[in-house]
Amino acid sequence: MQLGTARRVVTVFRSRLRPDADANGYGELATRMESRARAMPGFVDFTTFVAKDGERVSVIVFDSLAHQRAWRDDPEHRAAQQRGRDALYSEYAISVCHEITRRDFPRATPLTLGRGS
């Protein structure tokens, strides 16, 4: 990657849900927000992981800071953020970062272990 070129923006959203989050509509809202993010200009990827201890980590990638900010400031997303603070999350932390380097290893064919020829 050359300096001065547009860099992808990665948002890391770490959170823990309140015990009553599901009853307060967390699942529906999370599904709606992911769908909305995927429809935004510049969207690249959205993945969520849940640890055994209940911590959730969502990694959201946009192709530019302008597109990430448009997602951050989207009115429906802003309303969801407030709902999250009011009724869904016990805690959260957000980090927004520029991607410095990316390396991919796409396997051309599925790995076949244990099969003789």
C-alpha positions as CSV (number, residue, x, y, z in Angstrom):
1,M,0.0,0.0,0.0
2,Q,1.3,3.4,-0.9
3,L,1.2,6.4,1.4
4,G,-1.5,8.9,0.5
5,T,-3.9,6.4,-0.9
6,A,-7.3,5.8,0.7
7,R,-7.1,3.3,3.6
8,R,-9.9,1.1,4.8
9,V,-11.3,1.9,8.3
10,V,-11.8,-0.8,10.9
11,T,-14.2,-0.2,13.8
12,V,-13.8,-2.6,16.7
13,F,-16.9,-2.6,19.0
14,R,-16.3,-4.6,22.2
15,S,-19.4,-4.9,24.4
16,R,-21.2,-6.8,27.1
17,L,-25.0,-7.1,27.1
18,R,-27.2,-6.4,30.1
19,P,-29.0,-9.5,31.4
20,D,-32.3,-8.1,30.1
21,A,-31.0,-7.2,26.6
22,D,-32.8,-9.9,24.7
23,A,-36.1,-9.0,26.4
24,N,-35.4,-5.4,25.4
25,G,-35.2,-6.3,21.7
26,Y,-31.4,-6.7,21.3
27,G,-31.6,-9.5,18.6
28,E,-33.9,-7.6,16.3
29,L,-32.1,-4.3,16.6
30,A,-28.7,-6.0,16.1
31,T,-30.0,-7.7,12.9
32,R,-31.4,-4.5,11.6
33,M,-28.2,-2.5,12.2
34,E,-26.1,-5.1,10.5
35,S,-28.4,-5.1,7.6
36,R,-28.3,-1.3,7.5
37,A,-24.5,-1.2,7.7
38,R,-24.2,-3.7,4.8
39,A,-26.4,-1.4,2.7
40,M,-24.2,1.7,3.3
41,P,-21.9,3.0,0.6
42,G,-18.3,1.8,1.1
43,F,-19.3,-1.2,3.3
44,V,-16.7,-4.0,3.2
45,D,-17.4,-6.4,6.0
46,F,-19.2,-6.9,9.4
47,T,-18.3,-9.9,11.7
48,T,-19.3,-10.5,15.3
49,F,-17.7,-12.9,17.7
50,V,-18.9,-13.9,21.2
51,A,-16.5,-15.1,23.8
52,K,-17.3,-17.7,26.5
53,D,-17.4,-15.0,29.1
54,G,-20.0,-13.1,27.2
55,E,-17.9,-10.4,25.7
56,R,-18.9,-9.6,22.2
57,V,-16.6,-8.2,19.5
58,S,-17.9,-6.8,16.3
59,V,-15.4,-5.8,13.5
60,I,-16.9,-3.5,10.9
61,V,-14.9,-2.4,7.9
62,F,-15.6,0.5,5.5
63,D,-13.5,1.5,2.5
64,S,-12.9,5.1,3.8
65,L,-13.2,7.3,6.9
66,A,-15.9,9.3,5.1
67,H,-18.0,6.2,4.7
68,Q,-17.4,5.0,8.2
69,R,-18.5,8.4,9.5
70,A,-21.6,8.3,7.4
71,W,-22.4,4.9,9.1
72,R,-21.6,6.3,12.5
73,D,-23.8,9.3,11.9
74,D,-26.7,7.6,10.2
75,P,-29.9,8.7,12.0
76,E,-31.3,5.2,12.5
77,H,-27.9,4.0,13.7
78,R,-27.6,7.0,16.1
79,A,-31.1,6.1,17.6
80,A,-29.8,2.5,18.0
81,Q,-26.7,3.7,19.7
82,Q,-28.8,5.6,22.3
83,R,-31.1,2.6,22.8
84,G,-28.0,0.5,23.4
85,R,-26.8,2.9,26.1
86,D,-30.3,3.1,27.6
87,A,-31.4,-0.6,27.6
88,L,-29.0,-3.1,26.0
89,Y,-25.3,-2.8,27.0
90,S,-23.7,-3.0,30.4
91,E,-20.5,-1.7,28.9
92,Y,-18.8,-1.1,25.6
93,A,-15.7,0.3,24.0
94,I,-15.2,1.5,20.4
95,S,-11.9,1.7,18.5
96,V,-11.7,3.2,15.0
97,C,-8.5,2.5,13.1
98,H,-7.0,2.9,9.7
99,E,-5.8,-0.4,8.2
100,I,-2.1,-0.1,7.7
101,T,-1.4,-3.5,6.1
102,R,-3.6,-6.3,4.9
103,R,-2.5,-9.8,3.8
104,D,-4.9,-12.4,2.6
105,F,-4.4,-16.1,2.0
106,P,-7.3,-17.4,-0.1
107,R,-7.0,-21.2,-0.6
108,A,-7.9,-22.0,-4.2
109,T,-9.3,-25.4,-3.4
110,P,-10.6,-26.9,-0.2
111,L,-8.1,-28.7,2.0
112,T,-8.6,-32.4,1.9
113,L,-7.0,-34.0,4.9
114,G,-6.6,-37.7,5.4
115,R,-7.6,-38.7,1.8
116,G,-5.1,-40.8,-0.1
117,S,-4.9,-40.8,-3.8
